């Protein structure tokens, strides 16, 4: 009996230690869901990603004032002595329902070094910029943005107003800092802006009258030329804000005309042409 009692006491002591240990040990916390590895596979076919700190920069506010119109600027950082060229830049908003916000193709002779636009951000998220260079490699950088609800935010314009402005395009050319009077719009580095009237419905917005979801309807293609030379092309998604607005730098080839062509997901084609020096400054 004493031996049996001793054996039971040992078991009880061991159980007590295990229970105390279980109370003391910190609870295991699941790792936060990081969609980026899956996005690398889905969007970039699992191609290797290189550190892009010296290649591409992305600028966005850490905390967005309005999740439906979050400004973003992409800036290339290759020095003039670098023989490589940036071919494409892909903007990925990791936690958005359709993460690939836009893919920009840079004209081979336009020397585009900066692109700014406005995007919707649906949740707190990493935002990645991936540059594809002429060496065949991908270079990535990222930032973090606190915003929520941008993809489901109601449109700011009523349906009739949005319909009346559908496809209207405006073009502006800006003088760059440091340009002398001898450098007009047809020479040197320029900064320009294209604005397109379009509701850019994300498919997640609700009609305030019918309480039904509005089908996705957005500009998915945009191409810009100086004369017949491509400056910039964009493949867009639901993350581009209402009334798409693209501002960019480029080097003029002396062209006298600037033209744009946009298409949306319903097959509408919008085209317009301007004289370079007729734009507003």
N, C-alpha and C positions, 0 to 999 in steps of 0.2 A: 504493500500500500504506500509506504513512504516514497518508493521509487516511482510509482505511478503518479503520486501527487506532484513530485518534483518535475516529472515529464510534462504534466499539464501546465505547471507554472511557467516552464520554459516556453511552451507554445504561446501562452497568454502574453508573456513578455515580448516575444518576437512579433506577434500581431500588433501589440501596442506601439512598438517602435516603427513598424511599417505604416500604421495609421498616422502617427505623428509626422513621419517623413513625408507622407502624402499631403498633409496639410501645409507643411513648410515649403515643399518644392513648388516653384512657380508653375502656373498652368501654361501649357504649351500654347502659343498663339500662332494661328495659321498665317503663312506669308501672304502679304497683300497680292491680289491678282494682278500680275503684270502682263498685259497683252502684247508687249513689244516683240518677244520671240516669235509668237504666232504671226504677227504682222510682217516681220522680216520674211517669213516663209510665204505668206499669202501675196504680199505686194512685190517683194524683191526676189522671189524664188530661192530664198535662203542663201543669197550671195553674201560673202563675207563683208562685214562692216568695219571700216577703218576709222580711226580717230580723225574727226574733221575740224578740230579746233583751229587749225591753220588754213582751212579751206573755205569754210562756210560759217556764217554767224546767223543766229535767229534772235530777233528782239520782239518781246511781247510783254505787256504789263503782268506783274506777278499776280495781282488781283484785279480782275476786269471790272470796269464800271458798268458795262452792259454786255452780258454774255452773248447777245445776238450780233454785236458789231465790235468784235475784239480786234484791234489793230495788230498786224504782224508785218515785220520787215525781214526780208532775207537778203543777206549781203555776202558777196563773194570776197575772198581774202587773198587770192593768189597774187603774188607780186608780179610786176611786168616782166621780170627776168625768168619767170617760170614758163617753160614751153608748153605745159599742159593747158587745156581749156575746159571750162565747165560746159558740159553738153546739156544737162538737165538738172532740175532741182525738184524734189518731191517733198511736199508738206504733209505730215501725218499727225493728226490729232488723235492720240491713242484711244481715249475713252469715248470718242464720238460713235454714234451708231454706224456711220460709214466713215472709217478713220482716214482714208486718203482724201484730204481736202482738195488738193490741186497738184498737178504735175506741170511744171513749166519747162518748155524747150527753148533754149536760147539760140537766137540766130547766129550762124557761123561767123558773120562779119560785123555783128552789131555791138559786140563787147558790152553786153548787159551785165552790170555789176550790182544792181540793187533793184529789188522788187518789193513793193508794199501793197497789201490788200487788207480786207476786213473779213473775219471769219466768225462762225458760230462755235461756241464751246459748250458742250452739254454737261460735263462733269469736271471736277478737279482732275487734272490730267498732265502727263508729260506730253510735250509737243516736239516732234522730231523733224529736222530738216536733213535731207539726204541728197548730196550732190554726186552726180555721176560725171567723172572726168574722162578726158580723151585717152587716159592710160588704161581705161576699161575697169577702173576700180570705183567703189562706192565709199563716200566719206560722210560720216554722220555727226551731228551735234544735236543738243536738245535743251529745252527749257521747261519750266513748270508753271502752270497757270491755274489759279483758283477762280473758277466760274462754274455756273450751273444753269441748266434750263435753256441754253441758247438755241438749241435745235427745235424746241417746241414753243418758243416765244411767238406770240401772235404777230402777224404782219402789221407794219406801222401805217400802211395805206389801205384804204377801203378798196373793194374789188373793182369798182368802176374806174377809180383813179389809176390803179395799177394797170388795168387793161388799156387805158388811153395812153399810157407811157411805155407800153411794151415795145422793146427793141429800139427805143430812142437812144442814140449814142452821142456823147459829147467828147470832145478831144481838147486837151490843153497842153501847151508847150511852155516850159518854164526856163528862164535864164538860170544858169548855174552860177554859184558863187565864184567870183574871181574872173568871170568872163569879161573881156574888154568890149568896147563898142565895135571893134572890128570882127567880132565873132557873132554872127547872126544865127538864126535858127537852122540854117543850112550848112553849118560847119561846126566841128568840135563836139565835145561831150554835151549831150542834151538830157533834160529830164522832162518826161511827158506823162500824161494821165488819160486813161480811157474810162468813161463811165457809161454803164448800160442800164436803161430802165427795165427792170424785170423783177417780179415778185420773189423769184428763187424759193419756191415752196419746198420745204424739206421732207414733206410727207408725215411729219410728226406734229404739225400745227392743226389746231381744231377750229372749224368755222364757228364763230361765236353765235350765229343764228341757228344753224341746223344741228350744232353739236356733233358734227361728223368730221372725221379727219380729211384734210385737204390733200389730194394726191400730190406726190412729188412732181415738181415742174421747175426746172432750173437750167441755166446756161451751162452746157457741158463742154463746149468748144469755143475757143477764141483765138484768132490769128491776126497779127499786126505786121504790116510791111511799111518800109520806106521805099517808095517807087515799087520795084518788084523784088526787093531783097527782104527776106524774113527778119523781123526784129525779135518777136516773141510769140510763142504759142502756148496756150493753156488748156489743159484738160481738167475741167472742174467737177465738183461733186456737191452734195447737199450742204456741206459746211461753209461754202462761200455765202456771204451775207446777201440780203436783199439789195437790189440795185448794185450789182458788182462794180467794183471800183479798183482799178489796177494802176498803180503809179510805178514808174521804172526809169532807170537811166539807160542811155545807149549812146553810141558814137555815130554821128551823122555821116553818111557817105556822100553828102551833097545833094540828096534827093530834094525835090520840090513838092512831092506829094506824100501824104501819109494816109494809109487806108486800113480799115478793120473789117473783119467778117466774124460774126458770132452765130452759133447755132444753139438751140435749146432742145430739151428732151421730147418736145412735141413736133420736132422737125422744122420749126420756123428758122429761117435764115435772115440775118440782119446784116446789111452791108452799108458802109459809108466811106467817103473819101474827103480829105481836106487838103488845102494847100498848107504846107508846113508853116509858112509865115502868116497865115490867116488866123492861127489859134490865139486864144487869150493868154496873156502873160500875167 
